[in-house]
Amino acid sequence: MAARVRALLTFAGLAATAVVLSSCDVGGLHPIFPNPVSPNGQDIYNTYLLISIPAIVIFLGVEIALLWVVLRYRRSKQPAGYVPPQVHGNTTLEVVWTVIPLIIVLAIAAGSFVELQRDFQPISNEQMTVVVSGYQFGWRYDYGNGVIVNQPGTLVGDVTPFVVPTHTLVKLQFRSSDVIHSWWVPAISGKTDAVPGYDNFSWLKIDQVGKWRGECAELCGAGHSTMQIIVQAMDQSDFNNWMDQQKAAAAKASPSPSP
Amino acid sequence: MATTVLPRPKAYDDSFFKPISIWLTTTDHKLIGIMYMVTGVLSFVVGGIFALVMRLQLSQPNLHIVDAETYNQIVSAHGVTMIFFFVTIFLTGIANYMVPIMIGARDMAFPRVNLLGFWLVPVSIILYYSGFFTGGALDAGWTGYAPLTEKLYQGKSLGVDFWALSIIVWAISGIMASTNFLTTILGLRAPGMRFSRLPLFVWAQVSTSILLLVVGAPLALAMILLEFDRQLGTQFFTTAGRPVLYQHLFWFFGHPEVYIMILPGFGMISEIIPVFARKPLFGYMSMVAALFGIVFLSMTVWAHHMFTVGMNTYVEGFFMLMTMLIAVPTGIKFFNWIATAWWGSVEFTVPMKFAFGFLATFLIGGLTGIYLASVPVDTQLHQSYYVVAHLHYVLFGGSVFTIMAGIYYWFPKITGRLLGRTLGEWNFWTLFVGFNGTFLIMHTLGLEGMPRRIATYANPAWAATNLIITVSSFLIAFSVLLLLINLVQSWRNGEIAGNDPWQGNTLEWATTSPPPPYNFERIPPVRSFMPLRDLRESGELVES
């Protein structure tokens, strides 16, 4: 009896935890990614929800079946001298629980594959390209017009933001000059590795003004945890002003040789 | 009919393994098995201490109990110790002990290869830990991704070299053990022990051995090429070479290794549930087929660890599909286990509790595996604390819970004494609560953007969750302490178990506890996959 009470309490505790996790936002506990601000991030978010439907159903179904065995078929609940039926299998049942999971995973794979083709193919209609280079320990953003934003890693205060204009499809090209790094801002989209030797790519398109945080996701040495990222989206006019300031600062720092 | 075919003394006799000298030179598969298992448990304790240091460091933002370089060494050492020196080694040990007895053999096919294979393990362990005394051990994670492990970035210390050599020795030892298991199971089965009557634990060992034979050599190859880069100046994985090639080679080993660490556990659960439910295993043939389905699929999924390196989307789609398909054979096993216990007369002894704890928690690891297999979702979850949570649900909720079930189930056979039940109950409940408290909420940290393997963090929003995790992790440590106390105390003074304390189905319970060096006086007849139960029911089993 005591064992049964303990089992019930444990499962009740787990169920309560699950409910809390899925229903509220207290104490920084999120059951899902931060609200996506880029369409590719939104698509990933939707795929996550798509998988969650069968996952939650299967989770509840199997745990309830286990709980049923624990509560109903324990020896103390069976009549004295009960001899269980000596069943060796059931072909129909075994086919059913092979085919149904097969159909479920094929559906999940198909849905994921559609999303993969939509958002992870190389794009050619970008309105702007930024080369993002990872190094030990920080990020460098090359806008291709002479402006380079350096984002050296630190854990003290904020790092220099990487600024993009809103409503603009920005292609990100990832490079590394030393070891492998991984650029990750969860509110924007998934992570992309910066691997030495070839260019990797991703994109973003942010339709609201704001700042979002991320950090390097691939262990890259002692300063790995300092490689913080801040992405800042500005209106086009603010962005143009910012870009002009950067150009002026770049010209002052290294005056181009006069003809 | 009721002839005395199995005269079994009830007396408890462990005198033959008392002298210390016997342990150094023995070729007895049981003593070698015990040494493997003791090595595994000690590694579990060491790896656990590394984990506690990590948890202390992460319990609050901006803590610097150890500096970042030391932290990276500890992260790596935790992974290397747990995966290479604890789980795999312990499982090899329990199989070394049980497989020959379960198939009615007197020893492994190659006893001296067994001896050599075991003694390579301490060599491997000593090599790896030597790194700590030569300027710093491996600090690039247990996966040791190049080019971070290359000389340009790790020139000062020999830690990476010691790690690579250690893993090469480990792979050779594993290949020896696998060859030995396969030969033993193919060649030394008792009369009547057809393939259709092999216990599921033995089938699991067949599948595990095939996997390790296939993937052990590529692992050693990756390490050899890395050493060429470091010591001979080649450019296989350097910045000028192909760092991603290293990931392919490593994960071609690394993913099957996950199954090397869980399939023997599946085998144990398939032995334990029928015994305590008093029902035959449901769907024997589909259980065996599922094992080999997993073996095949597990060799076609390695690149799902690499969805962010920038592969062709069709290649990614292939690896995604194959990964998700593994859910099908795993699902078959789950449903068959539940069906085995359904309508049963289920006795929740400590091993059975751990078996059900395994089912309840491993399920979560399996389901999060589907999220991680989906390429788009994986780009968010990859290398985050979500992955840390997932892999611990698979390796702790999976491997460790099955190992615990195996320890409580077979300890009476190995030592002749039962493990204490009260301590065992405490052991189970503290582990179950501590484990879920530690790893369940870790999923949310990953979703919020906390990457794995960071030495510290500045974000105050992660503080509360991390503190709960750290407190829970000490509950796990307390639970492991209870296990150690129980092991030592019961081995000395535990209740005498007798030959067959659980009313088992398989042949290891047909001999004395502990079994004599030759295992059986007479090899018992085998008429089904539950030979001992047949003997008990036909009245041929007479205690002398």
Chai-1 contact restraints between the chains, C-beta under 6 A:
chainA,res_idxA,chainB,res_idxB,connection_type,confidence,min_distance_angstrom,max_distance_angstrom,comment,restraint_id
A,G27,B,A464,contact,1.0,0.0,6.0,A-B,restraint_1
A,G28,B,A461,contact,1.0,0.0,6.0,A-B,restraint_2
A,L29,B,T444,contact,1.0,0.0,6.0,A-B,restraint_3
A,H30,B,T444,contact,1.0,0.0,6.0,A-B,restraint_4
A,H30,B,L447,contact,1.0,0.0,6.0,A-B,restraint_5
A,H30,B,E448,contact,1.0,0.0,6.0,A-B,restraint_6
A,I32,B,L447,contact,1.0,0.0,6.0,A-B,restraint_7
A,F33,B,Q380,contact,1.0,0.0,6.0,A-B,restraint_8
A,F33,B,L447,contact,1.0,0.0,6.0,A-B,restraint_9
A,I44,B,P376,contact,1.0,0.0,6.0,A-B,restraint_10
A,I44,B,V377,contact,1.0,0.0,6.0,A-B,restraint_11
A,I44,B,Q380,contact,1.0,0.0,6.0,A-B,restraint_12
A,T47,B,P376,contact,1.0,0.0,6.0,A-B,restraint_13
A,T47,B,V377,contact,1.0,0.0,6.0,A-B,restraint_14
A,Y48,B,V377,contact,1.0,0.0,6.0,A-B,restraint_15
A,I51,B,Y371,contact,1.0,0.0,6.0,A-B,restraint_16
A,A55,B,L367,contact,1.0,0.0,6.0,A-B,restraint_17
A,F59,B,L367,contact,1.0,0.0,6.0,A-B,restraint_18
A,V62,B,L363,contact,1.0,0.0,6.0,A-B,restraint_19
A,A65,B,I338,contact,1.0,0.0,6.0,A-B,restraint_20
A,L66,B,L359,contact,1.0,0.0,6.0,A-B,restraint_21
A,L66,B,A360,contact,1.0,0.0,6.0,A-B,restraint_22
A,V69,B,A341,contact,1.0,0.0,6.0,A-B,restraint_23
A,Y73,B,G344,contact,1.0,0.0,6.0,A-B,restraint_24
A,Y73,B,V346,contact,1.0,0.0,6.0,A-B,restraint_25
A,R74,B,V346,contact,1.0,0.0,6.0,A-B,restraint_26
A,R74,B,F348,contact,1.0,0.0,6.0,A-B,restraint_27
A,R75,B,S345,contact,1.0,0.0,6.0,A-B,restraint_28
A,R75,B,E347,contact,1.0,0.0,6.0,A-B,restraint_29
A,Q78,B,S345,contact,1.0,0.0,6.0,A-B,restraint_30
A,Y82,B,S345,contact,1.0,0.0,6.0,A-B,restraint_31
A,P84,B,R278,contact,1.0,0.0,6.0,A-B,restraint_32
A,P84,B,K279,contact,1.0,0.0,6.0,A-B,restraint_33
A,P84,B,W343,contact,1.0,0.0,6.0,A-B,restraint_34
A,P84,B,G344,contact,1.0,0.0,6.0,A-B,restraint_35
A,P84,B,S345,contact,1.0,0.0,6.0,A-B,restraint_36
A,P85,B,W343,contact,1.0,0.0,6.0,A-B,restraint_37
A,Q86,B,P280,contact,1.0,0.0,6.0,A-B,restraint_38
A,H88,B,P280,contact,1.0,0.0,6.0,A-B,restraint_39
A,G89,B,F282,contact,1.0,0.0,6.0,A-B,restraint_40
A,G89,B,G283,contact,1.0,0.0,6.0,A-B,restraint_41
A,E94,B,G283,contact,1.0,0.0,6.0,A-B,restraint_42
A,E94,B,S286,contact,1.0,0.0,6.0,A-B,restraint_43
A,W97,B,F335,contact,1.0,0.0,6.0,A-B,restraint_44
A,T98,B,I332,contact,1.0,0.0,6.0,A-B,restraint_45
A,P101,B,A327,contact,1.0,0.0,6.0,A-B,restraint_46
A,P101,B,V328,contact,1.0,0.0,6.0,A-B,restraint_47
A,P101,B,G331,contact,1.0,0.0,6.0,A-B,restraint_48
A,L102,B,V328,contact,1.0,0.0,6.0,A-B,restraint_49
A,V105,B,M324,contact,1.0,0.0,6.0,A-B,restraint_50
A,V105,B,A327,contact,1.0,0.0,6.0,A-B,restraint_51
A,A109,B,M320,contact,1.0,0.0,6.0,A-B,restraint_52
A,A109,B,L321,contact,1.0,0.0,6.0,A-B,restraint_53
A,A109,B,M324,contact,1.0,0.0,6.0,A-B,restraint_54
A,S112,B,S374,contact,1.0,0.0,6.0,A-B,restraint_55
A,S112,B,P376,contact,1.0,0.0,6.0,A-B,restraint_56
A,F113,B,G317,contact,1.0,0.0,6.0,A-B,restraint_57
A,E115,B,P376,contact,1.0,0.0,6.0,A-B,restraint_58
A,L116,B,T313,contact,1.0,0.0,6.0,A-B,restraint_59
A,L116,B,V375,contact,1.0,0.0,6.0,A-B,restraint_60
A,L116,B,P376,contact,1.0,0.0,6.0,A-B,restraint_61
A,F120,B,T313,contact,1.0,0.0,6.0,A-B,restraint_62
A,L155,B,A458,contact,1.0,0.0,6.0,A-B,restraint_63
A,V179,B,P147,contact,1.0,0.0,6.0,A-B,restraint_64
A,V179,B,L148,contact,1.0,0.0,6.0,A-B,restraint_65
A,V179,B,Y153,contact,1.0,0.0,6.0,A-B,restraint_66
A,P186,B,G449,contact,1.0,0.0,6.0,A-B,restraint_67
A,G190,B,T379,contact,1.0,0.0,6.0,A-B,restraint_68
A,G190,B,Q380,contact,1.0,0.0,6.0,A-B,restraint_69
A,K191,B,T308,contact,1.0,0.0,6.0,A-B,restraint_70
A,K191,B,T379,contact,1.0,0.0,6.0,A-B,restraint_71
A,T192,B,T308,contact,1.0,0.0,6.0,A-B,restraint_72
A,D193,B,T308,contact,1.0,0.0,6.0,A-B,restraint_73
A,D193,B,V309,contact,1.0,0.0,6.0,A-B,restraint_74
A,V195,B,V309,contact,1.0,0.0,6.0,A-B,restraint_75
A,P196,B,T239,contact,1.0,0.0,6.0,A-B,restraint_76
A,N200,B,G310,contact,1.0,0.0,6.0,A-B,restraint_77
A,E215,B,P451,contact,1.0,0.0,6.0,A-B,restraint_78
A,A217,B,Q383,contact,1.0,0.0,6.0,A-B,restraint_79
A,A217,B,P451,contact,1.0,0.0,6.0,A-B,restraint_80
A,E218,B,Q383,contact,1.0,0.0,6.0,A-B,restraint_81
A,L219,B,G141,contact,1.0,0.0,6.0,A-B,restraint_82
A,L219,B,R453,contact,1.0,0.0,6.0,A-B,restraint_83
A,A222,B,A68,contact,1.0,0.0,6.0,A-B,restraint_84
A,A222,B,E69,contact,1.0,0.0,6.0,A-B,restraint_85
A,S225,B,I454,contact,1.0,0.0,6.0,A-B,restraint_86
A,S225,B,A455,contact,1.0,0.0,6.0,A-B,restraint_87
A,S225,B,T456,contact,1.0,0.0,6.0,A-B,restraint_88
